[in-house]
Amino acid sequence: MSKVLEKPPLVSRSLSSRFRLNVLSYGYTQLVTLAAQLVLVPFFLHAWGTGRYADWLVLTGIPSMLSLLDLGVAQASATRATVRASQGDVPGARRSVQTALAFTLVVVALVLLFSLTLGRWIDWVGLLKLKSLDPGQASLVVVFMSGYLCTRLLGGPIEAWFRVIDKTVGGVFIMANRRTLDIVLSILILMLGGTELQLAQGMFFSQALFVVLVTLFVRRVSPWPLLGLASASWAEFRGIWKPAVGSAAIPLAQLITLQGGLQLLNQIAGPSVVVGYTMARTLMRLIIQLGITCSNALTPEISRLAGRGQFEEARRFTQRASSLVLSVCVLVYGAGIWGGPQIIALWSHGLVQIDRVSLALIGSHTILNVAWFILAAMLISTNRHTRTSVIYALSSLLVLLLWMLCIDRIDPLLGASLLLSLPELVVLVYLRLISKVQFAGEVSP
């Protein structure tokens, strides 16, 4: 291969302008996700009614849980590859991306094996108490939605490829439109009176075609042929295993606090409390989306700076971004407390009422999360976040267990709010303590 192709791409924009463009791309991703949550529901309810829609949510949730099998490998590999590319180590970047692809293909094979064997043998209708599907249809829906999940998993190495060739903005925008395609296709099928199986088939085939087209596109614009399996390495996989666990521990922690808290609250409080808590949490967690957007926008840029040894510049920029975003989030938090009761009343057509004190308690975790998550971008960008993520997951589990032990001594809504907030506080304090240690030294690939 010529040396011209092995040179890393030139970086012409300033760090601030690159960050702003990344924010726009990742912000678009969050908007598409929000649209999928808010826009599709009325179409589902109008076309299928609450019963069929509930069955769809329960059944498609089975393949979705298998996405945890990725274990954060794609994200850890993308970070490692980006650092190497910024150092001019294109063979090393290729090794990282191809190792991620090899692992993803193994996961895809496991998912397909599950759907084609156990997925066909299990009586999903009886197990999940489905009312609108027969066993044959339910099994086929699981098969096609498992295939859909596989296409989503294959997007991980492709996103890493975009980051390595310094096309983060375009790559994030393109990959976000996978969800846009889902929205448009779902609305079209629902308006035409399509069934659950037809929707599952449409989502699978459209996403499979999307992955093929995007792969062809990124191959065309890439200065290096990164995709393949020839450079995949077991030693490389061992090297990213710890940061991959760190990447997987963050969603695990949030699963514990969000789903664990909801299930426990449902056992000790009435439906009105559960629904009010859920709606308030959903409303206030919009603040976290801003923090996630900014952290994701920082990550590839910090990886490149770290690869070039510019740690001090990375640290200063992260601190400035954190202060700015946190200030905006505090203002949004205050506005949410002030206008939240009216918004929830309108949203629920007057069926749910919640006071401002409860909103403040439930929403406090969002400010704490933003405060530490952007700071953690320094660690995530260099695959040094494993300990932080494990502390987050363990503290979430510990607080859940403590709430269960003190369940008769604490108000249900207060307990649920503390479950959300205390793990965030623990991680924030931990990061503040270690931030006193200078982030120096050469980043190991």
N, C-alpha and C positions, 0 to 999 in steps of 0.2 A: 504494500500500500504506500502511496506517495506521502512524503512528509507534509505536503500541503494539507492533505486531508486529515492528518493527525494533529494539526494545530487546533487549539481551542478557539472557539468563536470570539471575535473581538467584542468588547463591552464598550459601547459608545455613550450610552445614557448615564446620567448621574444616578447615584444610589436612591435619592429621593424620588426622581421621576420613575425609576424602575419599580420602586415600592408602590407608588400611586397607581401605576398600570396594573401591578399584581392585585392591588386592592379592588380595582374595578373588575378584574376577571373573577377573583374569588367571591366578590360581592355579588356578581351575576349568578354564580353557582348557588349562593344562599337564597337569592331571590327566586330562582327556578325551583329550589327545594320547597320554599315557602308556598309558591304557587301550586305545586303539586299537592301540598297539604290542604290548601284552602279552596282552590278552584275545582278540583276533581270531585270533592265530596258531594256537592249538589247534583252533579251529573250522575254519580253512582246511585244516590238516593232516588232521583227522579226515574231512572231507568230500571233499577232493580228493587228498590225499597230497602228498608232497614234490615230485613231478615237475610236476603241474598247478599247484601253488602257485608253484613257481619260475618257470614260464612266465608266470603272471599277473603276478608282480612285475616280470619283465623287460619284458613288453609294456606294462604300464601306466606303466612308468618313462619311456617315450618321450614321451607327452603331458605328464607332470609336468615334464620338463626345459624345456618351453615356458613355464612359469610365470615364468622369468627375464626374459621379454620385458616384464614389467611395469616393470622397471628402477627400482623404488622410487618411482614417480611418485605412487601412491596415498598412501603414507606421508608423503612430502614435502608433498603438497597438504593432507593432514589437519592437519599441524602448522601450515602457513601459514594455513589457514582458522580453526583454533582461536585463534591469536594475533589474527587480525583480528576474530573474534567477541568476544573479550574486550575489544577496543578499541571495540566498538560499530559496527564496519565490516561490517555484514551484507551489503551488495552485494559487498564484496571477498571475504568468506567464500563467498558464492554463486559468485563467479567462480572461486575455487580448486576448489571441489567439482565444478563443472560442467566445468572443464578436465580434471580427473582422470577424470571419466566419459567425456569425449570421447576421451581417450587410451586408456582401457580398452576402449572400443568398437572402436577401431582394432586393438588387440591381439587382441580377440575375433574380429574379422573375419579377421585373419591366421591365427589358430589354426584357425578353421573352414575357411579356404581350404586350409591344409596338409592337414587331415584328409580333406577331400572330394576332393582331387586327388592329391597325392603319397602321402597316407596310404592311398588306395585302390589306387594303382598299384604301390607297393612290395611285394615279397614278404617280409612280416615273418617268416613261418615259416622261410624259407631264410636270411634275414639274421641273425635272432636265434637260429637253431637250435632253434625251438620243437618240442616233441614231442607235445603233446596237443591242438593246434588245427590246423584246416585253414586255408588262405590266406583264404578268404572270411570265416570267423569272426574271424580275427585282424584283418582290415581293419575289420570292423564294431566290434570292441572298441575299436580305436584311434579310430574316429569318435565313439562314444558317450563314451569317456573324455576325448576332446578337448572335447566339449560339457560334460562334468562340470567340466573345468578352467575353461571359460568362466564357468560359474556361480560358481565360487570367485573368479575375477578380479573379477566384478561386485560381489562383497561388499566390495571395497576402498573404493569411493566411499560405499557404504552405511555402513560403519564410520566413515568420516570425517564423515558426516552426524550420526551419534550423538554424536561427540565435539564437534562444533560447537555443538549445542544443549544441551551439558552433560548428556548422558545416557550418559556413558562406561560406567558400571557396568552398566546394563541392556543397553546395546548389545553390550558384550563378552560378557556372559552369553548373550544371544540368539544371537550369531554363533558362539559356541563350540559351540552345540548343532547346528550343521551337521555337526560330526564325530560327535556323539552319534547323530544320525540315520543317518549312515553305518554306525556300529557296529551299531545295532539292525537296520537293513535287511540288512546283510551276514550277520549271524547267522541272521536269518529265512530268507533265500534259501538259505544253505548248509544249514540244517537241512531244508529242503524239497527238497534235491537239485538246486538250480539250477545252471545252466551259467555259464561265464565271460561269455557274451553277455548272459544274463539279469541277472547282477549289474551289468554295466556299464550296461545300460538302466535298471535300477532306481535306481542311484546318480545317473544323469543326470536322470531325470524327477523324482525326489524333491527334488533340489537346485534344479532349475528352479522347482518349486512353492514351495519354501522362500524363494527370492529374491523371488518375486512377493508372497508373504504378508508378508514382512518389510518390503518397500518400501511396501506399503499401510499397515502399522502405523506406520512411522516418519513417513510423510506425515500420519497422523492426530495423532500426538503432537508434531510439530514446530511451533514458533511461526512458522517461516519456510518457504516453499516453496523448497527449495534444489536439488532434483534437476531436471535438464533440460539443454539444450544452448545455450540462447539467450545465456547469459553466458560461454560458453567463449571463451578468448582465446589466440591464438598468443603474444602478449606475456607472458601469465601462464605459459604453458608454458616459455618461455625463462627466466623468473624462477625456476622450480623445478627446472630441469634439473640444475644443479650439486648441490643437496642430494639430488635423486633418485639421481644417480650414487653419492653417498655412501651412501645407503640400500641400493643394490644391491651395493656393494663389500663390505659386511660378510658377507652369505651367500656371496659369491664367495670371500672369503678362507677361510671355513670349509670350502667345497667343496675348495679346494686342499689344506688340511691334513688333512681327514678322508678324502676319497676319494683324493687324490694319495698321501698317506702309506700308505693301505691297499694301493693297487695296487703301490707300490714295495716295501713290506714283503713282499707276496705273491711278488715276484720273487726275493727274497734269503733268505727264511726258510721253514721248513717249515709245514705246515698247523696244527700244534699251537701254534706261536708266533703265527700270524695270528689264530686263533680266540681264544686267550688274551688277546691284545692287544685284540681287538674287544670281548670281553665285559668286560674291565677298563675300557676306555674308556667303554662304555655305562653301566656301573655308576657310575663316578666323575663322569660328565657330568650326573648328576642334580643335582649342585651348581650347575651353570650354569643349570639351569631356575629355580632360586630367584633368581639374579641377573637373568635375563631378565624374570621376573615383576615384580620390584621396579622395574626400569628402565622397563618398559612402564607400570607404575602411576604412576610419577613423571612421565612425558612429558607427558600432557595437562594436569596441574596446573602444571608449570613453564611450559608454553606460555601458560597463562592469566595466571600471575604476570608473565611477561616482557611480555605484551601490555599489562599495566597498569603496567609500569615497576618492579615490585617485585623487582628482580634480587637484592638482598642477602638477602631472605627466601628466595628460591628457592635461592640458593647454600648458605645455612646449613642448610636442610632437607635438601638433597641430601647434604651432608657428614654430617649426623647419620644419615640413612638408610643411607648407604654404610658407615659405621663399624659400625652395628648388624648389617646383613646380612652384612658380611664376617666379623664375629665368629662369627655362627651358622654360616657356611660353613666356617670353620676347624675348628669343633667337628665338623661333619659329615664333613669331610675326614679328621680324625683317626679318627673312628668307622669310616669306610670303609676306611682302612688296616688297622685292627685286626680288623674283622669281614669284610672283603672276601674273603679266601681261602675262608672257610667258605661265604659266600653264593654265590660262583662255583662251588664244588664241588657245592653243592646244586642250583644252577640248571642245571648241565650234567650232573647225575646222576653226578658223579665223573669225568667224561671230561676235564675241564680243570682244571689246577692252576696257580696263580700265587702268587708270594710277595709279601710286604708291601713289599719294596723296589721291586719292579716296579710295584706299585699306586701307591706314593708318586710314582714318576717319571711314570707315565702320568697320574695325577690332578693333578699340580702345575699344569697349565695351567688347571684349573678355577678355582683360587683367584686366579690372575693375571687371568683373564677377568672374574670378578666384581668384582675390585678396580678395573678400568678401565671396565667397561661401565656401572656405575651412575653413576660420575663423568661419563661421556660423555652421560648423560641431559640435562645442562645444554646441551650442544651440539646433540644430536638434537632437543630440544624447541624449538629456535629455528632449525633448519635450518642450523647452522653446523658440521656434522660431516664435511663432504666430505673435507677434508685428512686428518683422523684415519682415516677409512675407507679412503682410498686408501693411506695408510701401512700400514695393517693388511694390505690385499691384496698390496701390493708386498713387504712383509717376509715374508709367507707364501710367496710365489713364490720369493723369494731364498733362504730357508732350505731349501725343497724342492730347489732347484738345488744348493745347497752340500752337502746330504746325498747327492745323486746323485754329486757330484764326489768325496766322501770315503767312498763306500759300502764300500770295502774296508778302511777304517781305523777303523770305528766299529761297535760292537755293534748289530745290527738293531733290537732293542727300545729301546735308548738313542737311536738315530737317530730312530725314530718318536716317542718321547717329546719329544725336543728340537724336532722339527717342530711339535708341538702347543704347546709352551711358549714358545719364543723369540719368535714374532710377538706373543704376548700381552704378554711382557715389554717389547718395543719400544714398543708402544702405551701401556702403563702409564707408562713413563719419559717418553714424549712428553707425555702428559696432565699428569703431575706438573710438568713444566717449564712448560707454558703456563698451569697453574692459578695460577702466581704473578702472572700478568697479571690485573688486575681485570676482571671481567665487567661492564662498564658501558656506558652509552649506550643510546639508544633502539633497539629492535629494528625493523629494516626489514621491512615486510611483503613 
